[in-house]
């Protein structure tokens, strides 16, 4: 069972499907949490009289095995003899977060020649413009670079093009303050801002195409190559979380809490294995 951090778990039912279709006489339910303690009376659980368990305000430390023991009676119809039956059910419950989204953008510009001093100046200016477009979203451009290549185009001569690459990242300075205005979990808000930033930048480049066709009498020395804008999606996980589509194939796109014996100190998408597994808790950020 996967529970998004800070939300309530679904109800865990202390019986299997077959048992739920039958009458159960004198049922008693005993729920034990991952720490080995009886969950009855705990402030963070909702335990119904029919043995259903909901864990509220789920945190990574609440991950682990939840075991329920159901004891009930079977009464023989002919003799009215009573027999006590005991059945145990185990649920593995994991905290998860949505992955943080960033976007890697590739775009090309035609230039006069690769040794042109203006190429570097143009690149710096382009970064400033793009940062201005998305700064109100507390997003920024990171890991930006460009290379100049000679390109032979079919039925044309040799052209020189700048191959520009950069990442649209939603963690510009001040993003944490924006998060404090959001109750509980910030991923959804952060991802919406990153997507909005990506859309604005896409719009900016499509306007370049329009401007070149309709607004310039003479085409600038360095100009956008039509339809060269492309975007790839990059996921990252918060520390203590990672992706594992083998162990957690039912939640393959989620950042699931790191298992005991593993840890994640950064925003990578994998939980690393501890060389000396002293870590006994879920969601470790160090070994």
C-alpha positions as CSV (number, residue, x, y, z in Angstrom):
1,X,0.0,0.0,0.0
2,X,1.4,3.4,-1.0
3,X,0.4,6.5,1.0
4,X,1.4,10.0,-0.1
5,X,3.2,11.8,2.7
6,X,1.0,14.0,5.0
7,X,-2.2,12.3,3.7
8,X,-4.3,9.6,5.3
9,X,-3.9,6.0,4.3
10,X,-6.8,4.1,2.8
11,X,-8.6,1.8,5.2
12,X,-6.7,-1.4,5.7
13,X,-9.2,-4.2,6.3
14,X,-8.5,-7.0,8.8
15,X,-9.8,-9.9,6.7
16,X,-9.5,-11.3,3.2
17,X,-12.1,-11.1,0.5
18,X,-13.5,-14.6,1.1
19,X,-13.9,-14.0,4.9
20,X,-15.6,-10.6,4.2
21,X,-18.4,-12.4,2.3
22,X,-19.2,-14.6,5.4
23,X,-20.6,-13.9,8.8
24,X,-18.0,-13.5,11.5
25,X,-18.9,-14.4,15.1
26,X,-17.4,-12.5,18.1
27,X,-14.6,-10.9,16.0
28,X,-11.7,-9.3,17.9
29,X,-9.0,-7.3,16.1
30,X,-5.4,-6.7,17.2
31,X,-3.4,-4.2,15.1
32,X,0.4,-4.0,15.6
33,X,2.4,-1.2,14.0
34,X,5.9,-1.3,12.4
35,X,7.4,-0.4,15.9
36,X,5.8,-3.6,17.4
37,X,3.3,-1.6,19.5
38,X,-0.5,-2.1,19.7
39,X,-2.2,0.6,17.6
40,X,-5.4,0.7,19.7
41,X,-5.7,4.1,21.3
42,X,-2.9,5.8,19.3
43,X,-3.6,9.4,18.4
44,X,-2.6,9.0,14.7
45,X,-4.8,6.1,13.8
46,X,-8.5,5.7,13.1
47,X,-9.6,2.2,14.2
48,X,-13.2,1.2,13.5
49,X,-15.2,-1.4,15.5
50,X,-15.2,-3.6,12.4
51,X,-11.3,-3.7,12.5
52,X,-10.5,-1.3,9.7
53,X,-7.4,0.8,10.2
54,X,-6.6,4.2,8.8
55,X,-3.2,5.8,9.5
56,X,-3.5,9.6,9.5
57,X,-1.0,12.3,8.5
58,X,1.4,9.7,7.1
59,X,5.1,10.3,7.6
60,X,8.1,8.4,6.2
61,X,8.8,7.0,9.7
62,X,5.4,5.3,9.7
63,X,6.4,3.1,6.8
64,X,6.7,-0.6,7.4
65,X,4.7,-3.8,8.2
66,X,1.2,-3.4,9.8
67,X,0.0,-6.7,11.1
68,X,-3.6,-7.5,12.1
69,X,-4.7,-10.6,14.0
70,X,-8.3,-11.5,13.7
71,X,-9.8,-13.9,16.2
72,X,-13.3,-15.2,15.9
73,X,-15.6,-18.1,16.8
74,X,-17.0,-20.9,14.7
75,X,-20.1,-22.5,16.2
76,X,-21.0,-26.1,15.1
77,X,-24.7,-26.1,14.0
78,X,-25.6,-29.5,15.4
79,X,-23.6,-29.5,18.7
80,X,-23.4,-25.7,19.3
81,X,-19.7,-26.4,20.1
82,X,-17.5,-23.3,19.9
83,X,-14.1,-23.2,18.3
84,X,-11.7,-20.2,18.4
85,X,-10.1,-19.3,15.0
86,X,-7.1,-17.0,14.6
87,X,-6.0,-15.5,11.3
88,X,-3.2,-12.9,10.7
89,X,-2.9,-10.4,7.8
90,X,0.2,-8.4,7.0
91,X,0.3,-5.1,5.0
92,X,3.5,-3.4,3.8
93,X,2.8,0.3,3.8
94,X,5.2,2.8,2.2
95,X,5.3,6.6,2.2
96,X,5.8,8.2,-1.2
97,X,6.1,11.6,-2.8
98,X,5.5,12.8,-6.3
99,X,8.8,13.2,-8.2
100,X,10.0,16.8,-8.7
101,X,10.0,17.7,-12.4
102,X,12.6,19.7,-14.2
103,X,13.0,20.1,-18.0
104,X,16.1,19.9,-20.2
105,X,15.6,22.1,-23.3
106,X,17.5,21.9,-26.6
107,X,17.4,24.7,-29.1
108,X,19.4,25.8,-32.1
109,X,20.4,29.2,-33.7
110,X,22.0,30.0,-37.0
111,X,25.1,32.1,-36.8
112,X,27.5,33.7,-39.3
113,X,30.6,31.8,-38.2
114,X,31.7,29.7,-35.1
115,X,34.5,32.1,-34.1
116,X,32.2,35.1,-33.8
117,X,32.6,37.0,-30.5
118,X,28.9,37.8,-30.6
119,X,28.0,34.1,-30.1
120,X,29.1,34.2,-26.4
121,X,27.4,37.6,-25.9
122,X,24.2,36.3,-27.5
123,X,24.2,33.2,-25.3
124,X,24.6,35.3,-22.1
125,X,21.8,37.6,-23.3
126,X,19.5,34.7,-24.1
127,X,20.0,33.3,-20.5
128,X,19.0,36.7,-19.0
129,X,15.9,36.9,-21.1
130,X,14.8,33.4,-20.3
131,X,15.4,33.9,-16.6
132,X,13.4,37.1,-16.7
133,X,10.5,35.2,-18.3
134,X,10.3,32.7,-15.5
135,X,11.7,34.5,-12.4
136,X,8.2,35.2,-10.9
137,X,7.7,31.5,-10.8
138,X,10.8,31.0,-8.6
139,X,12.2,29.0,-11.5
140,X,15.6,29.5,-13.1
141,X,17.9,28.3,-15.9
142,X,20.7,26.1,-14.8
143,X,23.4,23.8,-16.4
144,X,23.3,25.9,-19.6
145,X,25.9,25.5,-22.4
146,X,26.3,25.9,-26.1
147,X,28.5,24.6,-28.8
148,X,29.0,25.8,-32.4
149,X,28.9,23.2,-35.2
150,X,29.1,23.3,-39.0
151,X,26.0,21.8,-40.5
152,X,25.6,20.6,-44.1
153,X,21.9,20.9,-45.0
154,X,20.5,18.9,-48.0
155,X,20.4,21.0,-51.2
156,X,22.1,23.9,-49.3
157,X,25.6,24.9,-48.5
158,X,27.3,24.7,-45.1
159,X,25.7,26.6,-42.2
160,X,27.0,27.4,-38.7
161,X,24.7,26.7,-35.8
162,X,24.7,27.2,-32.1
163,X,23.5,24.1,-30.3
164,X,22.1,25.5,-27.0
165,X,21.1,23.3,-24.0
166,X,19.8,24.3,-20.6
167,X,17.7,23.0,-17.7
168,X,14.5,24.7,-16.4
169,X,14.7,24.2,-12.7
170,X,11.9,25.1,-10.1
171,X,14.3,25.6,-7.2
172,X,15.4,29.2,-7.7
173,X,16.4,31.1,-4.5
174,X,13.2,31.8,-2.6
175,X,11.4,28.7,-3.6
176,X,11.2,27.4,0.0
177,X,9.4,30.6,1.2
178,X,6.8,30.0,-1.6
179,X,6.4,26.5,-0.3
180,X,5.7,27.7,3.2
181,X,2.5,29.2,1.8
182,X,1.4,25.7,0.7
183,X,0.0,23.4,3.4
184,X,1.8,20.1,3.8
185,X,3.4,19.0,0.6
186,X,5.0,21.3,-1.9
187,X,5.7,18.9,-4.8
188,X,2.4,19.6,-6.6
189,X,2.9,23.4,-6.5
190,X,6.6,23.1,-7.5
191,X,5.7,20.8,-10.4
192,X,3.0,23.2,-11.6
193,X,5.5,26.1,-11.5
194,X,8.1,24.1,-13.5
195,X,5.5,23.2,-16.1
196,X,4.3,26.8,-16.4
197,X,8.0,27.9,-16.9
198,X,8.5,25.2,-19.6
199,X,5.3,26.4,-21.4
200,X,6.4,30.1,-21.2
201,X,9.8,29.2,-22.7
202,X,8.2,27.2,-25.4
203,X,5.9,30.1,-26.2
204,X,9.0,32.4,-26.4
205,X,10.7,30.3,-29.0
206,X,7.5,29.9,-31.1
207,X,7.3,33.8,-31.1
208,X,10.8,33.8,-32.6
209,X,9.5,31.9,-35.6
210,X,6.7,34.4,-36.0
211,X,9.0,37.4,-35.6
212,X,11.5,36.1,-38.2
213,X,8.7,35.6,-40.8
214,X,6.7,38.7,-40.2
215,X,8.7,41.5,-38.4
216,X,12.3,41.6,-39.7
217,X,13.2,43.1,-43.1
218,X,16.7,41.8,-42.7
219,X,17.3,38.6,-40.8
220,X,19.6,39.0,-37.7
221,X,23.1,37.4,-37.9
222,X,22.1,35.0,-35.1
223,X,18.6,33.8,-35.3
224,X,16.4,30.9,-34.1
225,X,16.2,27.7,-36.2
226,X,12.6,27.0,-36.9
227,X,11.2,23.9,-35.0
228,X,14.5,23.2,-33.2
229,X,13.0,23.6,-29.8
230,X,12.7,20.3,-27.9
231,X,12.2,19.3,-24.3
232,X,13.0,16.2,-22.2
233,X,11.5,15.6,-18.8
234,X,13.9,15.0,-15.8
235,X,12.6,13.6,-12.5
236,X,14.3,14.0,-9.1
237,X,13.4,12.7,-5.7
238,X,13.7,14.5,-2.3
239,X,16.4,13.1,0.1
240,X,15.3,9.9,1.8
241,X,13.2,8.9,-1.3
242,X,14.0,7.1,-4.5
243,X,12.4,5.3,-7.5
244,X,12.5,1.5,-7.9
245,X,10.3,0.1,-10.7
246,X,11.2,-3.5,-9.7
247,X,10.5,-3.4,-5.9
248,X,7.7,-0.8,-6.3
249,X,6.3,-1.6,-9.8
250,X,2.8,-0.5,-8.6
251,X,4.2,2.9,-8.0
252,X,7.0,3.1,-10.5
253,X,6.7,6.8,-11.2
254,X,6.6,7.7,-7.5
255,X,9.5,8.6,-5.2
256,X,9.1,5.9,-2.6
257,X,10.7,6.1,0.9
258,X,14.1,4.4,1.0
259,X,14.0,0.9,2.7
260,X,16.0,0.2,5.9
261,X,19.7,-0.5,4.9
262,X,19.5,2.1,2.0
263,X,19.7,5.9,1.9
264,X,19.5,8.9,-0.4
265,X,21.4,12.0,0.6
266,X,20.4,14.2,-2.4
267,X,18.0,14.7,-5.2
268,X,19.0,11.6,-7.2
269,X,16.3,9.1,-8.1
270,X,17.8,6.0,-6.5
271,X,18.3,4.9,-2.9
272,X,21.9,3.8,-2.4
273,X,22.8,0.6,-0.4
274,X,24.7,1.2,2.8
275,X,28.0,-0.7,2.9
276,X,27.5,-1.3,6.6
277,X,23.8,-1.3,7.0
278,X,23.3,0.3,10.4
279,X,20.3,2.1,9.1
280,X,17.2,0.5,10.5
281,X,14.7,3.2,9.7
282,X,12.8,4.1,6.5
283,X,13.7,7.4,4.7
284,X,17.4,7.6,5.7
285,X,19.3,10.5,4.3
286,X,22.7,9.1,5.4
287,X,24.2,5.8,6.4
